[in-house]
């Protein structure tokens, strides 16, 4: 994840508290989704950014996962995301995201 | 109550996947408040 974005995520978590925040990702494939998800749960796996060694434990989902998809207005999703969803391997992304969420204690 | 309702959402979109503003609109439609939105570029 972009180093500047890591800094913002850290600041916002300190300001609002991890229990009030959900992170939504839009990465194009499983590996990138997994790296971003890992960064906001157990820390930056690339050891490059401000979240290195920082375990925020934030709940994190990819925008196309069923768990969050059911909550959107279907018309908004159709208009904004569905075209791209068709070219993404959503199953691979969802598998990766579940694996990372399982790393988070208490989930 | 959904995972998103009443939550503060951080959006990390992707230029090659789903961009930040599209995700933000979805999150808002689910009753969440978007507190940060970015679109990353993995090159």
Backbone of each chain as nested JSON, in Angstrom:
{
  "chains": [
    {"id": "A", "residues": [
      {"number": 1, "name": "UNK", "atoms": {"N": [0.85, -1.203, 0.0], "CA": [0.0, 0.0, 0.0], "C": [0.882, 1.249, 0.0]}},
      {"number": 2, "name": "UNK", "atoms": {"N": [0.456, 2.23, -0.762], "CA": [1.101, 3.546, -0.844], "C": [1.481, 4.05, 0.561]}},
      {"number": 3, "name": "UNK", "atoms": {"N": [2.696, 4.564, 0.692], "CA": [3.178, 4.951, 2.025], "C": [2.361, 6.091, 2.628]}},
      {"number": 4, "name": "UNK", "atoms": {"N": [1.961, 7.03, 1.794], "CA": [1.15, 8.159, 2.262], "C": [-0.215, 7.647, 2.76]}},
      {"number": 5, "name": "UNK", "atoms": {"N": [-0.78, 6.674, 2.044], "CA": [-2.072, 6.115, 2.467], "C": [-1.934, 5.343, 3.779]}},
      {"number": 6, "name": "UNK", "atoms": {"N": [-0.823, 4.658, 3.946], "CA": [-0.587, 3.963, 5.218], "C": [-0.587, 4.96, 6.373]}},
      {"number": 7, "name": "UNK", "atoms": {"N": [0.05, 6.099, 6.14], "CA": [0.128, 7.137, 7.175], "C": [-1.271, 7.631, 7.525]}},
      {"number": 8, "name": "UNK", "atoms": {"N": [-2.096, 7.862, 6.494], "CA": [-3.456, 8.361, 6.718], "C": [-4.305, 7.324, 7.468]}},
      {"number": 9, "name": "UNK", "atoms": {"N": [-4.164, 6.056, 7.077], "CA": [-4.926, 4.986, 7.736], "C": [-4.552, 4.933, 9.226]}},
      {"number": 10, "name": "UNK", "atoms": {"N": [-3.275, 5.06, 9.495], "CA": [-2.794, 5.022, 10.893], "C": [-3.374, 6.199, 11.682]}},
      {"number": 11, "name": "UNK", "atoms": {"N": [-3.302, 7.391, 11.098], "CA": [-3.812, 8.591, 11.787], "C": [-5.316, 8.492, 12.036]}},
      {"number": 12, "name": "UNK", "atoms": {"N": [-6.051, 8.038, 11.014], "CA": [-7.513, 7.947, 11.144], "C": [-7.911, 6.912, 12.187]}},
      {"number": 13, "name": "UNK", "atoms": {"N": [-7.153, 5.81, 12.263], "CA": [-7.452, 4.78, 13.259], "C": [-7.204, 5.324, 14.664]}},
      {"number": 14, "name": "UNK", "atoms": {"N": [-6.135, 6.103, 14.81], "CA": [-5.855, 6.713, 16.114], "C": [-6.959, 7.707, 16.488]}},
      {"number": 15, "name": "UNK", "atoms": {"N": [-7.469, 8.421, 15.471], "CA": [-8.494, 9.444, 15.729], "C": [-9.869, 8.847, 16.049]}},
      {"number": 16, "name": "UNK", "atoms": {"N": [-10.294, 7.866, 15.246], "CA": [-11.664, 7.353, 15.379], "C": [-11.782, 6.024, 16.129]}},
      {"number": 17, "name": "UNK", "atoms": {"N": [-10.68, 5.294, 16.264], "CA": [-10.721, 4.0, 16.945], "C": [-11.008, 2.863, 15.976]}},
      {"number": 18, "name": "UNK", "atoms": {"N": [-10.258, 1.768, 16.115], "CA": [-10.347, 0.647, 15.173], "C": [-11.758, 0.048, 15.124]}},
      {"number": 19, "name": "UNK", "atoms": {"N": [-12.477, 0.102, 16.253], "CA": [-13.805, -0.497, 16.311], "C": [-14.855, 0.223, 15.483]}},
      {"number": 20, "name": "UNK", "atoms": {"N": [-14.562, 1.461, 15.082], "CA": [-15.544, 2.243, 14.313], "C": [-15.254, 2.247, 12.813]}},
      {"number": 21, "name": "UNK", "atoms": {"N": [-14.154, 1.614, 12.422], "CA": [-13.681, 1.738, 11.042], "C": [-13.79, 0.42, 10.28]}},
      {"number": 22, "name": "UNK", "atoms": {"N": [-14.139, 0.532, 8.998], "CA": [-14.062, -0.605, 8.07], "C": [-13.266, -0.124, 6.856]}},
      {"number": 23, "name": "UNK", "atoms": {"N": [-12.351, -0.966, 6.363], "CA": [-11.576, -0.622, 5.178], "C": [-12.145, -1.375, 3.977]}},
      {"number": 24, "name": "UNK", "atoms": {"N": [-12.365, -0.658, 2.885], "CA": [-12.845, -1.28, 1.636], "C": [-11.771, -1.124, 0.562]}},
      {"number": 25, "name": "UNK", "atoms": {"N": [-11.449, -2.234, -0.099], "CA": [-10.406, -2.234, -1.128], "C": [-11.005, -2.424, -2.518]}},
      {"number": 26, "name": "UNK", "atoms": {"N": [-10.253, -1.947, -3.507], "CA": [-10.708, -2.118, -4.894], "C": [-9.636, -2.723, -5.78]}},
      {"number": 27, "name": "UNK", "atoms": {"N": [-8.683, -3.43, -5.18], "CA": [-7.545, -3.965, -5.944], "C": [-8.019, -4.915, -7.049]}},
      {"number": 28, "name": "UNK", "atoms": {"N": [-7.193, -5.018, -8.097], "CA": [-7.61, -5.75, -9.297], "C": [-7.405, -7.252, -9.193]}},
      {"number": 29, "name": "UNK", "atoms": {"N": [-6.566, -7.706, -8.278], "CA": [-6.4, -9.148, -8.156], "C": [-6.081, -9.572, -6.717]}},
      {"number": 30, "name": "UNK", "atoms": {"N": [-6.074, -10.891, -6.526], "CA": [-5.993, -11.452, -5.18], "C": [-4.755, -11.047, -4.407]}},
      {"number": 31, "name": "UNK", "atoms": {"N": [-3.597, -11.13, -5.061], "CA": [-2.355, -10.858, -4.335], "C": [-2.302, -9.419, -3.818]}},
      {"number": 32, "name": "UNK", "atoms": {"N": [-2.659, -8.47, -4.688], "CA": [-2.645, -7.057, -4.283], "C": [-3.666, -6.811, -3.172]}},
      {"number": 33, "name": "UNK", "atoms": {"N": [-4.831, -7.463, -3.265], "CA": [-5.855, -7.337, -2.217], "C": [-5.298, -7.843, -0.897]}},
      {"number": 34, "name": "UNK", "atoms": {"N": [-4.618, -8.987, -0.974], "CA": [-4.075, -9.609, 0.229], "C": [-3.028, -8.736, 0.896]}},
      {"number": 35, "name": "UNK", "atoms": {"N": [-2.15, -8.138, 0.091], "CA": [-1.087, -7.291, 0.656], "C": [-1.701, -6.063, 1.334]}},
      {"number": 36, "name": "UNK", "atoms": {"N": [-2.675, -5.439, 0.67], "CA": [-3.324, -4.259, 1.256], "C": [-4.073, -4.639, 2.531]}},
      {"number": 37, "name": "UNK", "atoms": {"N": [-4.755, -5.784, 2.491], "CA": [-5.517, -6.233, 3.665], "C": [-4.585, -6.542, 4.831]}},
      {"number": 38, "name": "UNK", "atoms": {"N": [-3.483, -7.207, 4.513], "CA": [-2.515, -7.548, 5.558], "C": [-1.951, -6.279, 6.207]}},
      {"number": 39, "name": "UNK", "atoms": {"N": [-1.738, -5.254, 5.382], "CA": [-1.169, -3.997, 5.874], "C": [-2.046, -3.367, 6.958]}},
      {"number": 40, "name": "UNK", "atoms": {"N": [-3.375, -3.435, 6.791], "CA": [-4.27, -2.779, 7.767], "C": [-4.728, -3.713, 8.883]}},
      {"number": 41, "name": "UNK", "atoms": {"N": [-4.304, -4.981, 8.84], "CA": [-4.656, -5.882, 9.942], "C": [-3.443, -6.161, 10.822]}},
      {"number": 42, "name": "UNK", "atoms": {"N": [-2.414, -6.811, 10.232], "CA": [-1.269, -7.188, 11.066], "C": [-0.016, -6.352, 10.811]}},
      {"number": 43, "name": "UNK", "atoms": {"N": [-0.041, -5.484, 9.785], "CA": [1.111, -4.619, 9.514], "C": [1.634, -4.795, 8.099]}},
      {"number": 44, "name": "UNK", "atoms": {"N": [2.41, -3.829, 7.64], "CA": [2.912, -3.799, 6.265], "C": [3.86, -4.979, 5.988]}},
      {"number": 45, "name": "UNK", "atoms": {"N": [3.446, -5.936, 5.108], "CA": [4.308, -7.094, 4.849], "C": [5.543, -6.749, 4.021]}},
      {"number": 46, "name": "UNK", "atoms": {"N": [5.578, -5.544, 3.441], "CA": [6.743, -5.164, 2.639], "C": [7.789, -4.416, 3.49]}},
      {"number": 47, "name": "UNK", "atoms": {"N": [7.463, -4.184, 4.748], "CA": [8.373, -3.498, 5.684], "C": [8.856, -2.15, 5.148]}},
      {"number": 48, "name": "UNK", "atoms": {"N": [7.997, -1.43, 4.449], "CA": [8.405, -0.178, 3.823], "C": [7.724, 1.043, 4.44]}},
      {"number": 49, "name": "UNK", "atoms": {"N": [6.51, 0.878, 4.933], "CA": [5.72, 2.049, 5.315], "C": [5.514, 2.22, 6.81]}},
      {"number": 50, "name": "UNK", "atoms": {"N": [4.754, 3.256, 7.16], "CA": [4.489, 3.573, 8.568], "C": [3.742, 2.468, 9.321]}},
      {"number": 51, "name": "UNK", "atoms": {"N": [3.129, 1.52, 8.602], "CA": [2.405, 0.444, 9.292], "C": [3.263, -0.815, 9.485]}},
      {"number": 52, "name": "UNK", "atoms": {"N": [4.535, -0.719, 9.187], "CA": [5.447, -1.838, 9.455], "C": [5.448, -2.134, 10.952]}},
      {"number": 53, "name": "UNK", "atoms": {"N": [5.106, -3.369, 11.297], "CA": [5.097, -3.763, 12.711], "C": [3.948, -3.183, 13.511]}},
      {"number": 54, "name": "UNK", "atoms": {"N": [2.99, -2.529, 12.817], "CA": [1.837, -1.936, 13.507], "C": [0.596, -2.768, 13.194]}},
      {"number": 55, "name": "UNK", "atoms": {"N": [0.037, -3.398, 14.216], "CA": [-1.112, -4.274, 14.016], "C": [-2.404, -3.517, 14.341]}},
      {"number": 56, "name": "UNK", "atoms": {"N": [-3.002, -2.918, 13.317], "CA": [-4.21, -2.114, 13.544], "C": [-5.442, -2.991, 13.76]}},
      {"number": 57, "name": "UNK", "atoms": {"N": [-5.451, -4.173, 13.161], "CA": [-6.581, -5.093, 13.331], "C": [-7.89, -4.58, 12.756]}},
      {"number": 58, "name": "UNK", "atoms": {"N": [-7.815, -3.796, 11.689], "CA": [-9.045, -3.228, 11.116], "C": [-9.821, -4.287, 10.317]}},
      {"number": 59, "name": "UNK", "atoms": {"N": [-11.167, -4.252, 10.396], "CA": [-11.947, -5.116, 9.518], "C": [-11.757, -4.646, 8.071]}},
      {"number": 60, "name": "UNK", "atoms": {"N": [-11.47, -5.56, 7.168], "CA": [-11.172, -5.165, 5.79], "C": [-11.849, -6.108, 4.799]}},
      {"number": 61, "name": "UNK", "atoms": {"N": [-12.469, -5.514, 3.785], "CA": [-13.18, -6.281, 2.75], "C": [-12.843, -5.703, 1.388]}},
      {"number": 62, "name": "UNK", "atoms": {"N": [-12.902, -6.571, 0.371], "CA": [-12.851, -6.075, -1.0], "C": [-14.267, -5.662, -1.371]}},
      {"number": 63, "name": "UNK", "atoms": {"N": [-14.393, -4.595, -2.142], "CA": [-15.716, -4.044, -2.466], "C": [-16.637, -5.076, -3.122]}},
      {"number": 64, "name": "UNK", "atoms": {"N": [-16.07, -6.085, -3.786], "CA": [-16.882, -7.078, -4.501], "C": [-17.242, -8.301, -3.662]}},
      {"number": 65, "name": "UNK", "atoms": {"N": [-16.82, -8.363, -2.417], "CA": [-17.13, -9.534, -1.589], "C": [-18.606, -9.542, -1.172]}},
      {"number": 66, "name": "UNK", "atoms": {"N": [-19.159, -10.756, -1.114], "CA": [-20.582, -10.909, -0.784], "C": [-20.951, -10.277, 0.561]}},
      {"number": 67, "name": "UNK", "atoms": {"N": [-20.03, -10.372, 1.529], "CA": [-20.317, -9.87, 2.887], "C": [-20.707, -8.398, 2.896]}},
      {"number": 68, "name": "UNK", "atoms": {"N": [-20.088, -7.599, 2.014], "CA": [-20.405, -6.17, 1.985], "C": [-21.345, -5.815, 0.827]}},
      {"number": 69, "name": "UNK", "atoms": {"N": [-21.268, -6.601, -0.225], "CA": [-22.056, -6.311, -1.43], "C": [-23.552, -6.233, -1.129]}},
      {"number": 70, "name": "UNK", "atoms": {"N": [-24.011, -7.103, -0.238], "CA": [-25.444, -7.151, 0.07], "C": [-25.93, -5.873, 0.763]}},
      {"number": 71, "name": "UNK", "atoms": {"N": [-24.984, -5.088, 1.288], "CA": [-25.378, -3.876, 2.015], "C": [-25.557, -2.655, 1.109]}},
      {"number": 72, "name": "UNK", "atoms": {"N": [-24.998, -2.704, -0.101], "CA": [-25.082, -1.53, -0.982], "C": [-26.461, -1.406, -1.614]}},
      {"number": 73, "name": "UNK", "atoms": {"N": [-26.756, -0.186, -2.059], "CA": [-27.902, 0.019, -2.937], "C": [-27.555, -0.684, -4.265]}},
      {"number": 74, "name": "UNK", "atoms": {"N": [-28.352, -1.666, -4.684], "CA": [-28.017, -2.448, -5.891], "C": [-27.848, -1.583, -7.14]}},
      {"number": 75, "name": "UNK", "atoms": {"N": [-28.597, -0.494, -7.23], "CA": [-28.478, 0.384, -8.403], "C": [-27.112, 1.082, -8.437]}},
      {"number": 76, "name": "UNK", "atoms": {"N": [-26.639, 1.498, -7.272], "CA": [-25.341, 2.164, -7.182], "C": [-24.234, 1.179, -7.563]}},
      {"number": 77, "name": "UNK", "atoms": {"N": [-24.329, -0.041, -7.034], "CA": [-23.316, -1.054, -7.339], "C": [-23.301, -1.364, -8.836]}},
      {"number": 78, "name": "UNK", "atoms": {"N": [-24.486, -1.522, -9.39], "CA": [-24.625, -1.828, -10.82], "C": [-23.936, -0.745, -11.663]}},
      {"number": 79, "name": "UNK", "atoms": {"N": [-24.189, 0.499, -11.295], "CA": [-23.668, 1.611, -12.079], "C": [-22.162, 1.804, -11.885]}},
      {"number": 80, "name": "UNK", "atoms": {"N": [-21.686, 1.607, -10.65], "CA": [-20.304, 1.974, -10.321], "C": [-19.299, 0.83, -10.429]}},
      {"number": 81, "name": "UNK", "atoms": {"N": [-19.732, -0.389, -10.134], "CA": [-18.755, -1.479, -9.955], "C": [-18.97, -2.681, -10.88]}},
      {"number": 82, "name": "UNK", "atoms": {"N": [-20.208, -2.966, -11.245], "CA": [-20.493, -4.262, -11.88], "C": [-19.712, -4.51, -13.172]}},
      {"number": 83, "name": "UNK", "atoms": {"N": [-19.441, -3.457, -13.943], "CA": [-18.667, -3.637, -15.182], "C": [-17.27, -4.186, -14.883]}},
      {"number": 84, "name": "UNK", "atoms": {"N": [-16.626, -3.609, -13.872], "CA": [-15.274, -4.058, -13.518], "C": [-15.307, -5.421, -12.835]}},
      {"number": 85, "name": "UNK", "atoms": {"N": [-16.374, -5.662, -12.077], "CA": [-16.474, -6.94, -11.365], "C": [-16.398, -8.114, -12.345]}},
      {"number": 86, "name": "UNK", "atoms": {"N": [-16.932, -7.894, -13.54], "CA": [-16.956, -8.976, -14.536], "C": [-15.556, -9.414, -14.964]}},
      {"number": 87, "name": "UNK", "atoms": {"N": [-14.574, -8.497, -14.893], "CA": [-13.224, -8.865, -15.325], "C": [-12.302, -9.234, -14.149]}},
      {"number": 88, "name": "UNK", "atoms": {"N": [-12.83, -9.154, -12.939], "CA": [-12.024, -9.527, -11.773], "C": [-12.286, -10.988, -11.404]}},
      {"number": 89, "name": "UNK", "atoms": {"N": [-11.266, -11.641, -10.858], "CA": [-11.455, -12.991, -10.33], "C": [-11.906, -12.848, -8.872]}},
      {"number": 90, "name": "UNK", "atoms": {"N": [-13.212, -12.65, -8.706], "CA": [-13.75, -12.339, -7.375], "C": [-13.541, -13.499, -6.396]}},
      {"number": 91, "name": "UNK", "atoms": {"N": [-13.624, -14.737, -6.892], "CA": [-13.435, -15.893, -5.999], "C": [-12.021, -15.909, -5.427]}},
      {"number": 92, "name": "UNK", "atoms": {"N": [-11.046, -15.63, -6.307], "CA": [-9.647, -15.62, -5.851], "C": [-9.431, -14.496, -4.833]}},
      {"number": 93, "name": "UNK", "atoms": {"N": [-9.995, -13.326, -5.132], "CA": [-9.874, -12.18, -4.228], "C": [-10.521, -12.499, -2.879]}},
      {"number": 94, "name": "UNK", "atoms": {"N": [-11.721, -13.076, -2.912], "CA": [-12.455, -13.374, -1.679], "C": [-11.694, -14.389, -0.827]}},
      {"number": 95, "name": "UNK", "atoms": {"N": [-11.093, -15.374, -1.489], "CA": [-10.316, -16.392, -0.773], "C": [-9.13, -15.742, -0.052]}},
      {"number": 96, "name": "UNK", "atoms": {"N": [-8.448, -14.863, -0.775], "CA": [-7.293, -14.162, -0.211], "C": [-7.716, -13.293, 0.981]}},
      {"number": 97, "name": "UNK", "atoms": {"N": [-8.827, -12.581, 0.822], "CA": [-9.302, -11.68, 1.876], "C": [-9.691, -12.47, 3.135]}},
      {"number": 98, "name": "UNK", "atoms": {"N": [-10.354, -13.593, 2.933], "CA": [-10.755, -14.432, 4.085], "C": [-9.523, -14.926, 4.837]}},
      {"number": 99, "name": "UNK", "atoms": {"N": [-8.486, -15.31, 4.082], "CA": [-7.262, -15.813, 4.702], "C": [-6.609, -14.726, 5.556]}},
      {"number": 100, "name": "UNK", "atoms": {"N": [-6.63, -13.504, 5.061], "CA": [-6.009, -12.405, 5.821], "C": [-6.86, -12.061, 7.045]}},
      {"number": 101, "name": "UNK", "atoms": {"N": [-8.192, -12.034, 6.874], "CA": [-9.055, -11.72, 8.034], "C": [-8.878, -12.752, 9.146]}},
      {"number": 102, "name": "UNK", "atoms": {"N": [-8.564, -13.995, 8.742], "CA": [-8.381, -15.057, 9.73], "C": [-7.133, -14.828, 10.588]}},
      {"number": 103, "name": "UNK", "atoms": {"N": [-6.208, -13.984, 10.101], "CA": [-4.999, -13.678, 10.868], "C": [-5.295, -12.77, 12.045]}},
      {"number": 104, "name": "UNK", "atoms": {"N": [-6.434, -12.043, 11.927], "CA": [-6.781, -11.053, 12.939], "C": [-7.334, -11.748, 14.181]}},
      {"number": 105, "name": "UNK", "atoms": {"N": [-6.777, -11.483, 15.341], "CA": [-7.285, -12.109, 16.55], "C": [-8.748, -11.753, 16.781]}},
      {"number": 106, "name": "UNK", "atoms": {"N": [-9.538, -12.741, 17.177], "CA": [-10.94, -12.499, 17.526], "C": [-11.884, -12.455, 16.355]}},
      {"number": 107, "name": "UNK", "atoms": {"N": [-11.426, -12.789, 15.147], "CA": [-12.336, -12.77, 13.998], "C": [-12.685, -14.177, 13.564]}}
    ]},
    {"id": "B", "residues": [
      {"number": 1, "name": "UNK", "atoms": {"N": [-28.39, -5.405, 10.923], "CA": [-27.505, -4.283, 10.601], "C": [-26.279, -4.8, 9.837]}},
      {"number": 2, "name": "UNK", "atoms": {"N": [-25.95, -4.143, 8.77], "CA": [-24.851, -4.63, 7.936], "C": [-23.49, -4.287, 8.539]}},
      {"number": 3, "name": "UNK", "atoms": {"N": [-22.461, -4.868, 7.938], "CA": [-21.08, -4.618, 8.369], "C": [-20.74, -3.136, 8.241]}},
      {"number": 4, "name": "UNK", "atoms": {"N": [-21.406, -2.457, 7.285], "CA": [-21.014, -1.082, 6.956], "C": [-21.863, -0.001, 7.616]}},
      {"number": 5, "name": "UNK", "atoms": {"N": [-23.079, -0.329, 7.972], "CA": [-24.003, 0.69, 8.465], "C": [-23.467, 1.4, 9.714]}},
      {"number": 6, "name": "UNK", "atoms": {"N": [-23.417, 2.729, 9.645], "CA": [-22.967, 3.53, 10.782], "C": [-21.459, 3.542, 10.989]}},
      {"number": 7, "name": "UNK", "atoms": {"N": [-20.718, 2.856, 10.101], "CA": [-19.256, 2.787, 10.254], "C": [-18.564, 3.911, 9.498]}},
      {"number": 8, "name": "UNK", "atoms": {"N": [-17.348, 4.179, 9.909], "CA": [-16.492, 5.107, 9.177], "C": [-15.633, 4.264, 8.241]}},
      {"number": 9, "name": "UNK", "atoms": {"N": [-15.676, 4.581, 6.963], "CA": [-15.026, 3.729, 5.976], "C": [-13.799, 4.407, 5.364]}},
      {"number": 10, "name": "UNK", "atoms": {"N": [-12.723, 3.624, 5.297], "CA": [-11.507, 4.047, 4.599], "C": [-11.486, 3.291, 3.273]}},
      {"number": 11, "name": "UNK", "atoms": {"N": [-11.439, 4.024, 2.175], "CA": [-11.493, 3.425, 0.844], "C": [-10.1, 3.468, 0.198]}},
      {"number": 12, "name": "UNK", "atoms": {"N": [-9.613, 2.286, -0.179], "CA": [-8.35, 2.216, -0.921], "C": [-8.668, 1.582, -2.278]}},
      {"number": 13, "name": "UNK", "atoms": {"N": [-8.986, 2.422, -3.247], "CA": [-9.32, 1.933, -4.578], "C": [-8.076, 1.656, -5.393]}},
      {"number": 14, "name": "UNK", "atoms": {"N": [-8.283, 1.182, -6.609], "CA": [-7.165, 0.829, -7.48], "C": [-7.491, 1.272, -8.9]}},
      {"number": 15, "name": "UNK", "atoms": {"N": [-6.554, 1.951, -9.511], "CA": [-6.77, 2.443, -10.87], "C": [-7.032, 1.299, -11.857]}},
      {"number": 16, "name": "UNK", "atoms": {"N": [-6.422, 0.143, -11.607], "CA": [-6.617, -1.007, -12.501], "C": [-7.763, -1.905, -12.055]}},
      {"number": 17, "name": "UNK", "atoms": {"N": [-8.349, -1.59, -10.916], "CA": [-9.471, -2.382, -10.415], "C": [-10.684, -1.476, -10.267]}},
      {"number": 18, "name": "UNK", "atoms": {"N": [-11.143, -1.307, -9.022], "CA": [-12.277, -0.414, -8.757], "C": [-11.724, 0.887, -8.167]}},
      {"number": 19, "name": "UNK", "atoms": {"N": [-11.959, 2.028, -8.807], "CA": [-11.431, 3.298, -8.28], "C": [-12.129, 3.75, -6.991]}},
      {"number": 20, "name": "UNK", "atoms": {"N": [-11.414, 4.56, -6.215], "CA": [-11.912, 5.017, -4.921], "C": [-13.313, 5.617, -4.939]}},
      {"number": 21, "name": "UNK", "atoms": {"N": [-13.594, 6.57, -5.842], "CA": [-14.914, 7.211, -5.808], "C": [-16.078, 6.244, -6.022]}},
      {"number": 22, "name": "UNK", "atoms": {"N": [-15.864, 5.19, -6.833], "CA": [-16.929, 4.2, -7.068], "C": [-17.213, 3.417, -5.795]}},
      {"number": 23, "name": "UNK", "atoms": {"N": [-16.139, 3.055, -5.078], "CA": [-16.292, 2.322, -3.815], "C": [-16.965, 3.218, -2.777]}},
      {"number": 24, "name": "UNK", "atoms": {"N": [-16.553, 4.49, -2.755], "CA": [-17.114, 5.431, -1.781], "C": [-18.628, 5.559, -1.955]}},
      {"number": 25, "name": "UNK", "atoms": {"N": [-19.092, 5.613, -3.195], "CA": [-20.537, 5.722, -3.434], "C": [-21.271, 4.482, -2.936]}},
      {"number": 26, "name": "UNK", "atoms": {"N": [-20.674, 3.311, -3.147], "CA": [-21.281, 2.067, -2.65], "C": [-21.367, 2.084, -1.13]}},
      {"number": 27, "name": "UNK", "atoms": {"N": [-20.259, 2.499, -0.484], "CA": [-20.225, 2.513, 0.983], "C": [-21.282, 3.468, 1.537]}},
      {"number": 28, "name": "UNK", "atoms": {"N": [-21.4, 4.64, 0.911], "CA": [-22.396, 5.619, 1.367], "C": [-23.81, 5.073, 1.178]}},
      {"number": 29, "name": "UNK", "atoms": {"N": [-24.016, 4.336, 0.098], "CA": [-25.358, 3.777, -0.15], "C": [-25.714, 2.727, 0.903]}},
      {"number": 30, "name": "UNK", "atoms": {"N": [-24.689, 2.2, 1.605], "CA": [-24.927, 1.199, 2.651], "C": [-25.024, 1.847, 4.034]}},
      {"number": 31, "name": "UNK", "atoms": {"N": [-25.032, 3.189, 4.08], "CA": [-25.187, 3.882, 5.359], "C": [-23.889, 4.126, 6.092]}},
      {"number": 32, "name": "UNK", "atoms": {"N": [-22.756, 4.049, 5.379], "CA": [-21.466, 4.311, 6.01], "C": [-21.021, 5.739, 5.707]}},
      {"number": 33, "name": "UNK", "atoms": {"N": [-20.102, 6.217, 6.549], "CA": [-19.521, 7.546, 6.314], "C": [-18.097, 7.354, 5.801]}},
      {"number": 34, "name": "UNK", "atoms": {"N": [-17.809, 7.861, 4.623], "CA": [-16.471, 7.714, 4.059], "C": [-15.566, 8.805, 4.627]}},
      {"number": 35, "name": "UNK", "atoms": {"N": [-14.522, 8.391, 5.366], "CA": [-13.635, 9.381, 5.994], "C": [-12.348, 9.569, 5.201]}},
      {"number": 36, "name": "UNK", "atoms": {"N": [-12.066, 8.644, 4.279], "CA": [-10.869, 8.782, 3.442], "C": [-11.043, 7.929, 2.2]}},
      {"number": 37, "name": "UNK", "atoms": {"N": [-10.673, 8.487, 1.066], "CA": [-10.771, 7.724, -0.182], "C": [-9.548, 8.028, -1.043]}},
      {"number": 38, "name": "UNK", "atoms": {"N": [-8.896, 6.974, -1.508], "CA": [-7.732, 7.127, -2.384], "C": [-7.83, 6.102, -3.501]}},
      {"number": 39, "name": "UNK", "atoms": {"N": [-7.173, 6.397, -4.607], "CA": [-7.087, 5.425, -5.703], "C": [-5.613, 5.175, -5.963]}},
      {"number": 40, "name": "UNK", "atoms": {"N": [-5.185, 3.932, -5.709], "CA": [-3.771, 3.615, -5.875], "C": [-3.475, 3.126, -7.281]}},
      {"number": 41, "name": "UNK", "atoms": {"N": [-2.207, 3.135, -7.609], "CA": [-1.766, 2.723, -8.931], "C": [-0.594, 1.773, -8.745]}},
      {"number": 42, "name": "UNK", "atoms": {"N": [-0.826, 0.475, -9.02], "CA": [0.225, -0.526, -8.813], "C": [1.055, -0.703, -10.073]}},
      {"number": 43, "name": "UNK", "atoms": {"N": [2.053, 0.136, -10.25], "CA": [2.959, -0.059, -11.394], "C": [4.408, -0.044, -10.893]}}
    ]}
  ]
}
